[in-house]
Amino acid sequence: MTDTESASPGRSCPLHYRYQPEQLVADPELLTGPGLLVAGGLYGNPYALASLEARWQRESGFELLFNGDFHWFDVEPGCFAEITARVLRHRAQLGNVELELVDPSPGAGCGCAYPESVSSGVVERSNLIMARLQQTLAACDPELAQGLRSLPRWRCLQWQDQRVLVLHGDPESLAGWGLSRDALADPAHQARLRRWFRQTDADLILCTHTCEPALWQQVLDGKLRTVVNNGAAGMGNLMADHRGLATRVALQPAEDAIISLPLSVGVVELVPVSFPLPAWLDLFGTWWPAGSPAELSYAQRIQQGSPLVANNLLVSAPA
């Protein structure tokens, strides 16, 4: 990840995205219910949102939390406003998409802070998507922007005597890639992960942003520490599977979990976010026709998922 604002748009990390790991745990929120659903990367998919809302209603007493990038493809003002209103009925926090909408940084482009491994074409198209989405917000009621602007950049939750840190990026930046799949699997990155856990004393870190799901679990200082990156709630994450993924933290496991890990109390899982693909493709195609930036970058992923398979989602586990 580039650390200076002088980097090219889409690769830079604005200074106001930054924070210190110790800041993240200063004001914990107590959760008393049986569980939590966390959905990062909805990406403006209203059908995935309906699926999440339906699951939340079935999971009696659960909290539903959107940890950023709930907007992206939804460039029609009416749908944009509806998604905003529905998300804000629940706990929510900013992703780089929402932050660049309400507080754009000069030269930041989409605010994704893409690493060099991501092609320049993807970066350029993401900047164009953001520019169009900013026009969408400008066409909406000004109160909509105020609702987004009021959201926090992170949340610290206390659940069943476990400290749960909910981020968009990583413990140092809202757009950080330090909890990406590649980073979590990198032996050279493990010391930094351990340092973040010691600085926050988190038991569980939940994140998104990088659009690839991954789970990491190790014992550190006698405690089980876990990272779960859900990838995307509104777009396919696995091979030949168009469904999104959300993170579920609960006392009891779900029957439909894609993968489940034990916690000191309860489990953390990735669960599918099902939605009608034909309807979503029709709507997406209306907003982003053939040859448009989003169609070029995402159409194949939306229809076919990614090369990942469920058996490879866990990148590190206790010996």
Summary of the structure (lengths in Angstrom):
residues: 319
radius of gyration: 18.1
end to end distance: 30.2
largest distance: 53.9
contacts: 1155
relative contact order: 0.17
helix: 35%
strand: 22%
